[in-house]
Amino acid sequence: MNHGDEETGQAARPKRADAQRNKQTLLDAAAAIFLTSGVEAPVRDIAAKAGVGTGTIYRHFPTRADLIIAVYRHQVEACAEAGPALLVSSATPYAALGQWIDLFVDFLVTKHGLAGALRSDEAGFEALHAYFLDRLVPVCTQLLEAAAADGEIRSDQDALELMHGVGNLCIGADTNPRYDARRLVGLLVAGLRLPQ
């Protein structure tokens, strides 16, 4: 390889890093728009929030289903990574649990349109659901165990059961704009706490 080839290789790396950052920006923008406007929100709204043209979105995500699935996976990863980080940065494990549940609520409200978007791909939907459980149940378990070890909640809380309860409280958010899922889930999480 000559010196010119090395320079070409080095020049390509920043483009890949820029492309990855752009993709992350698009996913964050799409998640924010989906949260407020649903998964059928116009692509131009997502592009405007991300500060890019609609062509950039279609270059990364040729179909709406591709975009929705990518947002779903992106949010699962964000939730999974947030749990341990919140345990380190929060005042108490219970506070970390509450903050994580807020992120989880935002994710659940965003993902309500996923089933419709994947109507023709039942196997893909099942694979995403398994991915969701594999990534998030252990994180919720870790948060619950830390809060229980700290004496903030009872030790018999089940992560999957809590996540189902949170999910059930989020269902009304997709049909009623005045429905405040986060407030209702906050009451559920408050009910986990032992008297101090």
ROSE-4610 file (N, C-alpha, C; in Angstrom, 1 decimal, always signed):
// ROSE-4610
residu = [M/M/M/N/N/N/H/H/H/G/G/G/D/D/D/E/E/E/E/E/E/T/T/T/G/G/G/Q/Q/Q/A/A/A/A/A/A/R/R/R/P/P/P/K/K/K/R/R/R/A/A/A/D/D/D/A/A/A/Q/Q/Q/R/R/R/N/N/N/K/K/K/Q/Q/Q/T/T/T/L/L/L/L/L/L/D/D/D/A/A/A/A/A/A/A/A/A/A/A/A/I/I/I/F/F/F/L/L/L/T/T/T/S/S/S/G/G/G/V/V/V/E/E/E/A/A/A/P/P/P/V/V/V/R/R/R/D/D/D/I/I/I/A/A/A/A/A/A/K/K/K/A/A/A/G/G/G/V/V/V/G/G/G/T/T/T/G/G/G/T/T/T/I/I/I/Y/Y/Y/R/R/R/H/H/H/F/F/F/P/P/P/T/T/T/R/R/R/A/A/A/D/D/D/L/L/L/I/I/I/I/I/I/A/A/A/V/V/V/Y/Y/Y/R/R/R/H/H/H/Q/Q/Q/V/V/V/E/E/E/A/A/A/C/C/C/A/A/A/E/E/E/A/A/A/G/G/G/P/P/P/A/A/A/L/L/L/L/L/L/V/V/V/S/S/S/S/S/S/A/A/A/T/T/T/P/P/P/Y/Y/Y/A/A/A/A/A/A/L/L/L/G/G/G/Q/Q/Q/W/W/W/I/I/I/D/D/D/L/L/L/F/F/F/V/V/V/D/D/D/F/F/F/L/L/L/V/V/V/T/T/T/K/K/K/H/H/H/G/G/G/L/L/L/A/A/A/G/G/G/A/A/A/L/L/L/R/R/R/S/S/S/D/D/D/E/E/E/A/A/A/G/G/G/F/F/F/E/E/E/A/A/A/L/L/L/H/H/H/A/A/A/Y/Y/Y/F/F/F/L/L/L/D/D/D/R/R/R/L/L/L/V/V/V/P/P/P/V/V/V/C/C/C/T/T/T/Q/Q/Q/L/L/L/L/L/L/E/E/E/A/A/A/A/A/A/A/A/A/A/A/A/D/D/D/G/G/G/E/E/E/I/I/I/R/R/R/S/S/S/D/D/D/Q/Q/Q/D/D/D/A/A/A/L/L/L/E/E/E/L/L/L/M/M/M/H/H/H/G/G/G/V/V/V/G/G/G/N/N/N/L/L/L/C/C/C/I/I/I/G/G/G/A/A/A/D/D/D/T/T/T/N/N/N/P/P/P/R/R/R/Y/Y/Y/D/D/D/A/A/A/R/R/R/R/R/R/L/L/L/V/V/V/G/G/G/L/L/L/L/L/L/V/V/V/A/A/A/G/G/G/L/L/L/R/R/R/L/L/L/P/P/P/Q/Q/Q]
num = [1/1/1/2/2/2/3/3/3/4/4/4/5/5/5/6/6/6/7/7/7/8/8/8/9/9/9/10/10/10/11/11/11/12/12/12/13/13/13/14/14/14/15/15/15/16/16/16/17/17/17/18/18/18/19/19/19/20/20/20/21/21/21/22/22/22/23/23/23/24/24/24/25/25/25/26/26/26/27/27/27/28/28/28/29/29/29/30/30/30/31/31/31/32/32/32/33/33/33/34/34/34/35/35/35/36/36/36/37/37/37/38/38/38/39/39/39/40/40/40/41/41/41/42/42/42/43/43/43/44/44/44/45/45/45/46/46/46/47/47/47/48/48/48/49/49/49/50/50/50/51/51/51/52/52/52/53/53/53/54/54/54/55/55/55/56/56/56/57/57/57/58/58/58/59/59/59/60/60/60/61/61/61/62/62/62/63/63/63/64/64/64/65/65/65/66/66/66/67/67/67/68/68/68/69/69/69/70/70/70/71/71/71/72/72/72/73/73/73/74/74/74/75/75/75/76/76/76/77/77/77/78/78/78/79/79/79/80/80/80/81/81/81/82/82/82/83/83/83/84/84/84/85/85/85/86/86/86/87/87/87/88/88/88/89/89/89/90/90/90/91/91/91/92/92/92/93/93/93/94/94/94/95/95/95/96/96/96/97/97/97/98/98/98/99/99/99/100/100/100/101/101/101/102/102/102/103/103/103/104/104/104/105/105/105/106/106/106/107/107/107/108/108/108/109/109/109/110/110/110/111/111/111/112/112/112/113/113/113/114/114/114/115/115/115/116/116/116/117/117/117/118/118/118/119/119/119/120/120/120/121/121/121/122/122/122/123/123/123/124/124/124/125/125/125/126/126/126/127/127/127/128/128/128/129/129/129/130/130/130/131/131/131/132/132/132/133/133/133/134/134/134/135/135/135/136/136/136/137/137/137/138/138/138/139/139/139/140/140/140/141/141/141/142/142/142/143/143/143/144/144/144/145/145/145/146/146/146/147/147/147/148/148/148/149/149/149/150/150/150/151/151/151/152/152/152/153/153/153/154/154/154/155/155/155/156/156/156/157/157/157/158/158/158/159/159/159/160/160/160/161/161/161/162/162/162/163/163/163/164/164/164/165/165/165/166/166/166/167/167/167/168/168/168/169/169/169/170/170/170/171/171/171/172/172/172/173/173/173/174/174/174/175/175/175/176/176/176/177/177/177/178/178/178/179/179/179/180/180/180/181/181/181/182/182/182/183/183/183/184/184/184/185/185/185/186/186/186/187/187/187/188/188/188/189/189/189/190/190/190/191/191/191/192/192/192/193/193/193/194/194/194/195/195/195/196/196/196]
x = [+0.8/+0.0/+0.9/+0.6/+1.4/+0.8/+1.5/+1.1/-0.3/-0.5/-1.8/-2.9/-2.7/-3.8/-4.1/-3.0/-3.2/-4.0/-3.7/-4.5/-6.0/-6.2/-7.6/-8.3/-7.6/-8.3/-8.6/-7.6/-7.9/-9.0/-9.1/-10.2/-11.5/-11.6/-12.9/-13.4/-12.5/-13.0/-13.8/-13.4/-14.2/-15.6/-15.7/-17.0/-17.9/-17.3/-18.1/-18.5/-17.7/-18.0/-19.1/-19.0/-20.0/-21.3/-21.3/-22.5/-23.2/-22.4/-22.9/-23.6/-22.9/-23.5/-24.8/-24.8/-26.0/-27.1/-26.8/-27.8/-28.4/-27.5/-27.9/-28.8/-28.4/-29.2/-30.6/-30.7/-31.9/-32.8/-32.2/-33.0/-33.5/-32.7/-33.1/-34.3/-34.1/-35.2/-36.5/-36.3/-37.5/-38.2/-37.4/-38.0/-38.8/-38.2/-38.9/-40.2/-40.1/-41.3/-42.4/-42.0/-42.9/-43.6/-42.8/-43.4/-44.5/-44.3/-45.4/-46.4/-46.1/-47.0/-47.3/-46.7/-47.0/-46.1/-46.1/-45.2/-45.6/-46.8/-47.2/-46.9/-46.1/-45.7/-45.0/-45.2/-44.5/-43.0/-42.4/-40.9/-40.3/-41.0/-40.4/-40.3/-41.2/-41.1/-39.8/-39.6/-38.4/-37.1/-37.1/-36.0/-35.7/-36.8/-36.6/-36.0/-36.5/-36.0/-34.5/-34.1/-32.8/-31.9/-32.5/-31.7/-31.1/-31.8/-31.4/-32.5/-32.2/-33.2/-33.9/-35.1/-35.8/-35.0/-34.3/-33.5/-32.5/-32.0/-31.0/-31.7/-32.9/-33.7/-33.9/-34.3/-34.6/-33.3/-32.2/-30.9/-30.6/-30.8/-30.6/-31.7/-32.9/-34.1/-35.1/-34.9/-35.7/-37.3/-37.7/-39.2/-39.5/-40.7/-41.1/-40.9/-41.2/-41.0/-39.5/-38.6/-37.1/-36.8/-37.4/-37.1/-37.7/-38.9/-39.6/-38.8/-38.4/-37.6/-36.3/-35.6/-34.3/-34.5/-35.6/-35.9/-36.1/-36.9/-37.2/-35.9/-35.0/-33.8/-32.9/-32.9/-32.1/-32.6/-33.9/-34.4/-34.2/-34.3/-34.0/-32.6/-31.7/-30.3/-30.1/-30.7/-30.6/-31.1/-32.3/-32.8/-31.9/-31.4/-30.5/-29.2/-28.7/-27.4/-27.7/-28.9/-29.3/-29.3/-29.8/-30.0/-28.7/-27.7/-26.4/-25.9/-26.0/-25.5/-26.3/-27.6/-28.5/-28.2/-27.8/-27.5/-26.2/-25.3/-24.1/-24.3/-25.2/-25.3/-26.5/-27.4/-28.6/-28.3/-29.0/-28.9/-29.1/-30.1/-30.4/-30.8/-30.8/-31.3/-32.7/-33.5/-35.0/-35.1/-34.3/-34.4/-33.9/-32.9/-32.5/-33.6/-34.3/-35.4/-36.5/-36.9/-37.9/-37.5/-36.2/-35.8/-35.7/-35.3/-35.3/-36.7/-37.6/-39.0/-39.6/-39.2/-39.6/-39.1/-37.9/-37.3/-38.1/-38.4/-39.1/-40.5/-41.2/-42.5/-42.4/-41.5/-41.3/-41.1/-40.3/-40.1/-41.4/-42.2/-43.4/-44.4/-44.5/-45.5/-45.1/-43.8/-43.3/-43.5/-43.4/-43.5/-44.9/-45.9/-47.3/-47.6/-47.0/-47.3/-46.5/-45.6/-44.7/-45.5/-46.4/-47.2/-47.9/-48.5/-49.1/-48.1/-46.9/-45.9/-45.4/-45.4/-44.8/-45.9/-47.1/-48.3/-47.9/-47.2/-46.9/-45.7/-45.0/-43.8/-43.9/-44.7/-44.9/-43.7/-42.8/-41.6/-40.6/-40.6/-39.8/-40.2/-41.5/-42.1/-41.7/-41.9/-41.5/-40.0/-39.2/-37.8/-37.4/-38.1/-37.9/-38.4/-39.5/-40.0/-39.1/-38.5/-37.5/-36.3/-35.8/-34.7/-35.0/-36.2/-36.6/-36.5/-37.1/-37.1/-35.7/-34.9/-33.5/-32.6/-32.9/-32.1/-32.6/-33.9/-34.5/-34.9/-35.3/-35.7/-34.5/-33.3/-32.1/-31.8/-32.0/-31.7/-32.7/-34.0/-35.0/-34.8/-34.4/-34.1/-32.9/-31.9/-30.8/-31.2/-32.0/-32.5/-33.4/-34.3/-35.1/-34.3/-33.3/-32.5/-31.7/-31.2/-30.4/-31.3/-32.5/-33.4/-33.9/-34.0/-34.4/-33.2/-32.0/-30.8/-30.6/-31.1/-30.9/-32.1/-33.0/-34.2/-35.3/-35.2/-36.2/-37.5/-37.4/-38.6/-38.5/-39.7/-39.7/-38.8/-38.3/-37.4/-38.1/-39.4/-40.1/-40.7/-40.2/-40.7/-40.1/-40.9/-40.5/-40.4/-39.3/-39.1/-40.1/-40.3/-41.2/-42.6/-43.0/-44.4/-44.5/-43.5/-43.5/-43.6/-42.7/-42.7/-44.1/-44.7/-46.1/-47.1/-47.0/-47.9/-47.6/-46.4/-46.1/-46.7/-46.5/-47.0/-48.5/-49.2/-50.6/-51.1/-50.3/-50.7/-50.4/-49.6/-49.2/-50.2/-51.0/-51.9/-52.8/-53.4/-54.3/-53.6/-52.3/-51.6/-51.7/-52.0/-52.0/-53.4/-54.4/-55.8/-56.3/-55.6/-56.1/-54.9/-54.9/-53.7/-53.7/-54.7/-54.7/-54.3/-54.2/-53.8/-52.3/-52.1/-50.7/-50.1/-49.6/-49.1/-48.0/-47.1/-46.0/-46.5/-47.6/-48.1/-48.7/-49.4/-50.0/-48.9/-47.9/-46.8/-46.0/-45.9/-45.3/-46.0/-47.3/-48.1/-47.8/-47.7/-47.3/-45.9/-45.0/-43.6/-43.6/-44.3/-44.4/-45.0/-45.9/-46.4/-45.5/-44.3/-43.3/-42.5/-42.5/-41.6/-42.1/-41.1/-41.4/-41.5/-42.3/-42.3/-40.9/-40.4/-39.1/-39.1]
y = [-1.2/+0.0/+1.2/+2.2/+3.4/+4.5/+5.6/+6.6/+7.2/+7.3/+7.8/+6.9/+5.6/+4.7/+4.9/+5.1/+5.3/+6.6/+7.6/+8.9/+8.7/+7.9/+7.6/+6.9/+5.8/+5.1/+5.9/+6.9/+7.7/+8.7/+9.2/+10.1/+9.4/+8.1/+7.4/+7.2/+7.1/+6.8/+8.0/+9.2/+10.3/+10.3/+9.9/+9.9/+8.9/+7.7/+6.7/+7.1/+7.8/+8.3/+9.4/+10.2/+11.2/+10.6/+9.6/+8.9/+8.2/+7.7/+7.0/+8.1/+9.2/+10.3/+10.8/+11.0/+11.4/+10.4/+9.2/+8.1/+8.2/+8.4/+8.5/+9.8/+10.9/+12.1/+11.9/+11.2/+10.8/+10.0/+9.0/+8.1/+8.8/+9.7/+10.5/+11.5/+12.1/+13.0/+12.2/+11.0/+10.2/+9.8/+9.4/+8.9/+10.1/+11.3/+12.5/+12.8/+12.7/+13.0/+11.9/+10.6/+9.5/+9.7/+10.1/+10.3/+11.3/+12.4/+13.4/+13.3/+12.7/+12.6/+11.2/+10.2/+8.8/+8.4/+7.1/+6.6/+7.0/+7.5/+7.9/+9.4/+10.0/+11.4/+11.6/+12.7/+13.0/+12.9/+12.3/+12.2/+13.6/+14.6/+16.0/+16.5/+16.1/+16.6/+16.0/+14.8/+14.1/+14.8/+15.0/+15.6/+17.0/+17.8/+19.1/+19.1/+18.2/+18.1/+17.6/+16.8/+16.3/+17.3/+18.3/+19.3/+18.7/+17.8/+17.2/+17.2/+16.9/+16.7/+15.4/+15.3/+14.0/+12.9/+13.3/+12.3/+11.6/+12.3/+11.7/+10.6/+10.8/+9.8/+8.6/+8.8/+7.7/+6.9/+7.6/+6.9/+5.9/+6.3/+5.4/+4.4/+4.9/+4.0/+4.1/+3.2/+3.2/+3.2/+2.5/+2.4/+2.9/+3.3/+3.7/+2.6/+1.3/+0.2/+0.1/+0.3/+0.3/+1.4/+2.5/+3.6/+3.3/+2.7/+2.4/+1.3/+0.3/-0.8/-0.3/+0.6/+1.2/+2.0/+2.8/+3.6/+2.7/+1.6/+0.7/+0.1/-0.4/-1.0/+0.0/+1.2/+2.3/+2.7/+2.7/+3.0/+1.9/+0.6/-0.5/-0.4/-0.1/+0.0/+1.2/+2.3/+3.5/+3.1/+2.4/+2.0/+1.1/+0.1/-0.9/-0.2/+0.7/+1.4/+2.4/+2.9/+3.9/+3.3/+2.1/+1.5/+1.6/+0.9/+1.0/+2.4/+3.2/+4.6/+5.4/+5.1/+5.8/+5.3/+4.0/+3.5/+4.2/+4.5/+5.2/+6.7/+7.3/+8.8/+9.3/+8.4/+8.9/+8.8/+9.6/+9.7/+8.3/+7.6/+6.3/+5.3/+4.0/+3.1/+3.3/+3.7/+3.9/+5.1/+6.1/+7.3/+6.8/+6.0/+5.4/+4.6/+3.8/+3.0/+4.0/+5.0/+5.9/+6.6/+7.0/+7.7/+6.7/+5.5/+4.5/+4.2/+4.1/+3.8/+4.9/+6.2/+7.3/+7.1/+6.7/+6.4/+5.2/+4.2/+3.1/+3.5/+4.4/+4.9/+5.6/+6.5/+7.2/+6.1/+5.1/+4.1/+3.4/+3.0/+2.3/+3.1/+4.4/+5.3/+5.4/+5.4/+5.5/+4.3/+3.1/+1.8/+1.3/+2.0/+1.5/+1.3/+2.1/+1.9/+0.8/+0.2/-0.8/-2.0/-2.5/-3.7/-3.4/-2.3/-1.9/-1.8/-1.3/-1.1/-2.4/-3.4/-4.8/-5.8/-5.3/-6.2/-7.4/-7.2/-8.3/-9.1/-8.8/-9.4/-9.9/-10.9/-11.4/-11.9/-12.6/-13.2/-12.1/-11.0/-9.8/-9.2/-9.1/-8.5/-9.4/-10.7/-11.6/-11.5/-11.4/-11.3/-10.0/-8.9/-7.7/-7.7/-8.4/-8.6/-9.4/-10.4/-11.2/-10.4/-9.6/-8.7/-7.7/-7.2/-6.2/-6.9/-8.1/-8.8/-9.1/-9.6/-10.0/-8.9/-7.7/-6.5/-5.8/-5.7/-4.8/-5.5/-6.8/-7.4/-7.5/-7.9/-7.9/-6.5/-5.4/-4.1/-3.7/-4.0/-3.7/-4.5/-5.8/-6.7/-6.1/-5.6/-5.0/-3.8/-3.0/-1.8/-2.2/-3.1/-3.6/-4.2/-5.0/-5.7/-4.6/-3.6/-2.6/-1.8/-1.4/-0.7/-1.6/-2.9/-3.8/-3.9/-4.0/-4.2/-2.9/-1.8/-0.5/-0.3/-1.3/-1.2/-0.2/+0.2/+1.1/+0.5/-0.7/-1.5/-2.9/-3.6/-5.0/-5.8/-6.9/-7.7/-8.7/-8.7/-9.7/-9.1/-8.0/-7.4/-8.1/-8.4/-9.1/-8.1/-8.1/-7.1/-7.3/-8.5/-8.6/-8.2/-8.6/-8.2/-6.7/-6.0/-4.5/-3.9/-4.5/-4.0/-4.2/-5.3/-5.5/-4.5/-4.2/-3.3/-1.9/-1.5/-0.2/-0.1/-1.2/-1.3/-1.1/-1.8/-1.7/-0.3/+0.4/+1.8/+2.8/+2.4/+3.2/+3.1/+2.1/+1.8/+3.0/+3.7/+4.8/+6.0/+6.1/+7.2/+7.4/+6.2/+6.3/+6.7/+6.8/+7.2/+8.4/+8.9/+10.1/+11.0/+12.2/+13.1/+13.6/+13.6/+14.1/+13.0/+11.8/+10.7/+10.8/+10.9/+11.1/+9.8/+9.0/+7.7/+7.8/+8.8/+9.0/+9.2/+10.0/+10.3/+9.0/+8.2/+7.0/+6.0/+5.9/+5.0/+5.5/+6.8/+7.3/+6.9/+6.8/+6.3/+4.8/+4.0/+2.6/+2.5/+3.2/+3.2/+3.6/+4.7/+5.2/+4.1/+3.2/+2.2/+1.0/+1.0/+0.0/+0.3/+1.6/+2.1/+1.7/+1.2/+0.9/+2.2/+2.3/+3.5/+3.7/+5.0/+5.3/+5.9]
z = [+0.0/+0.0/+0.0/-0.9/-0.9/+0.0/+0.2/+1.1/+0.7/-0.6/-1.1/-0.7/-0.7/-0.2/+1.2/+2.0/+3.5/+3.7/+2.9/+3.1/+2.7/+1.7/+1.2/+2.3/+2.9/+4.0/+5.2/+5.5/+6.7/+6.4/+5.2/+4.8/+4.9/+4.6/+4.7/+6.1/+7.0/+8.4/+9.0/+8.9/+9.4/+8.7/+7.4/+6.8/+7.5/+7.8/+8.4/+9.8/+10.5/+11.8/+11.7/+10.7/+10.5/+10.1/+9.2/+8.8/+10.0/+10.9/+12.1/+13.0/+13.2/+14.0/+13.4/+12.0/+11.3/+11.6/+11.5/+11.7/+13.1/+14.1/+15.5/+15.7/+15.0/+15.1/+14.5/+13.4/+12.7/+13.7/+14.3/+15.2/+16.4/+17.0/+18.1/+17.7/+16.5/+16.0/+15.8/+15.1/+14.8/+16.1/+17.1/+18.4/+19.0/+19.0/+19.6/+18.9/+17.5/+16.7/+16.9/+17.0/+17.2/+18.6/+19.5/+20.9/+20.9/+20.2/+20.2/+19.1/+18.0/+16.8/+16.3/+16.9/+16.5/+15.3/+15.0/+14.0/+12.6/+12.4/+11.1/+10.8/+11.7/+11.5/+10.2/+9.5/+8.2/+8.3/+7.3/+7.3/+7.3/+6.7/+6.6/+8.0/+9.0/+10.4/+11.0/+10.8/+11.3/+10.7/+9.4/+8.8/+9.3/+9.5/+10.1/+11.5/+12.3/+13.7/+13.7/+12.7/+12.6/+11.9/+11.2/+10.5/+9.2/+8.6/+7.3/+6.3/+5.0/+4.0/+4.1/+3.5/+3.6/+2.8/+1.8/+1.1/+2.0/+3.0/+3.9/+4.7/+5.1/+5.9/+5.0/+3.7/+2.8/+2.5/+2.5/+2.2/+3.3/+4.5/+5.7/+5.9/+5.7/+5.9/+4.8/+3.8/+2.6/+2.8/+3.9/+4.1/+5.5/+5.8/+7.1/+8.1/+7.7/+8.6/+9.0/+8.0/+8.3/+9.4/+9.3/+10.2/+11.6/+11.6/+12.9/+13.6/+12.9/+13.5/+14.0/+13.3/+13.7/+15.0/+15.0/+16.2/+17.4/+17.2/+18.2/+18.8/+18.0/+18.4/+19.1/+18.6/+19.1/+20.6/+20.7/+22.0/+23.0/+22.6/+23.4/+24.0/+23.1/+23.5/+24.4/+24.2/+25.0/+26.4/+26.5/+27.8/+28.5/+27.8/+28.3/+28.9/+28.2/+28.6/+29.8/+29.8/+30.8/+32.2/+32.4/+33.7/+34.5/+34.1/+34.9/+35.1/+34.1/+34.2/+35.3/+35.3/+36.3/+37.7/+37.9/+39.2/+39.7/+38.9/+39.3/+39.6/+38.8/+38.9/+39.8/+40.1/+40.9/+42.4/+43.1/+44.6/+45.3/+44.8/+45.4/+44.2/+44.5/+43.5/+43.1/+44.1/+43.8/+42.9/+43.1/+42.2/+40.8/+40.7/+39.4/+38.7/+39.5/+39.0/+38.4/+39.2/+38.7/+37.4/+37.3/+36.1/+34.9/+35.2/+34.1/+33.6/+34.6/+34.2/+33.3/+33.6/+32.8/+31.3/+31.2/+29.8/+29.2/+30.0/+29.5/+29.0/+29.8/+29.4/+28.0/+27.9/+26.6/+25.5/+25.7/+24.7/+24.4/+25.4/+25.2/+24.4/+24.7/+24.0/+22.6/+22.3/+20.9/+20.1/+20.7/+20.0/+19.7/+20.1/+19.9/+18.4/+17.5/+16.1/+15.5/+16.2/+15.6/+15.1/+15.8/+15.4/+14.0/+13.9/+12.6/+11.5/+11.8/+10.7/+10.3/+11.1/+10.8/+10.6/+10.3/+10.1/+9.2/+8.2/+7.2/+7.6/+8.7/+9.1/+10.5/+10.8/+12.1/+12.7/+11.9/+12.5/+12.9/+12.1/+12.5/+13.7/+13.9/+15.1/+16.4/+16.2/+17.3/+17.7/+16.7/+16.9/+17.7/+17.3/+18.0/+19.4/+19.6/+21.0/+21.9/+21.3/+22.1/+22.4/+21.4/+21.6/+22.8/+22.8/+23.8/+25.2/+25.3/+26.6/+27.0/+26.1/+26.4/+26.9/+26.3/+26.7/+27.9/+28.1/+29.1/+30.4/+30.4/+31.7/+32.6/+32.1/+33.1/+33.7/+32.9/+33.4/+34.5/+34.2/+35.2/+36.5/+36.3/+37.4/+38.3/+37.6/+38.3/+39.1/+38.6/+39.3/+40.5/+40.3/+41.4/+42.5/+42.1/+43.1/+43.9/+43.2/+43.9/+44.9/+44.4/+45.3/+46.5/+46.3/+47.4/+48.4/+47.8/+48.7/+49.6/+49.0/+49.7/+50.7/+50.8/+51.7/+51.2/+49.9/+49.5/+49.0/+48.5/+48.0/+48.6/+48.5/+48.9/+47.9/+48.4/+47.6/+46.7/+46.7/+45.9/+44.6/+44.1/+42.9/+41.7/+40.7/+39.5/+38.4/+37.7/+36.6/+35.5/+35.0/+33.8/+34.2/+35.4/+35.9/+36.0/+36.5/+36.6/+35.2/+34.3/+32.9/+32.2/+32.5/+31.9/+32.5/+33.8/+34.4/+33.8/+33.7/+33.1/+31.6/+30.9/+29.5/+29.5/+30.4/+30.4/+30.7/+31.6/+31.9/+30.7/+29.8/+28.6/+27.5/+27.5/+26.4/+26.0/+27.0/+26.7/+26.0/+26.0/+25.5/+24.0/+23.3/+21.8/+21.3/+22.2/+21.7/+22.3/+23.4/+24.1/+24.4/+23.7/+23.9/+25.3/+26.1/+27.5/+28.5/+28.0/+28.9/+29.3/+30.6/+31.0/+31.6/+30.7/+31.1/+32.2/+32.0/+32.9/+34.4/+34.5/+35.8/+36.4/+35.7/+36.2/+36.5/+35.7/+36.0/+37.2/+37.4/+38.6/+39.9/+39.8/+41.0/+41.2/+40.2/+40.3/+40.9/+40.5/+41.0/+42.5/+42.8/+44.2/+45.1/+44.5/+45.3/+45.6/+44.9/+45.2/+46.4/+46.8/+47.8/+49.2/+50.0/+51.4/+52.2/+53.3/+54.1/+54.7/+54.6/+55.1/+56.5]
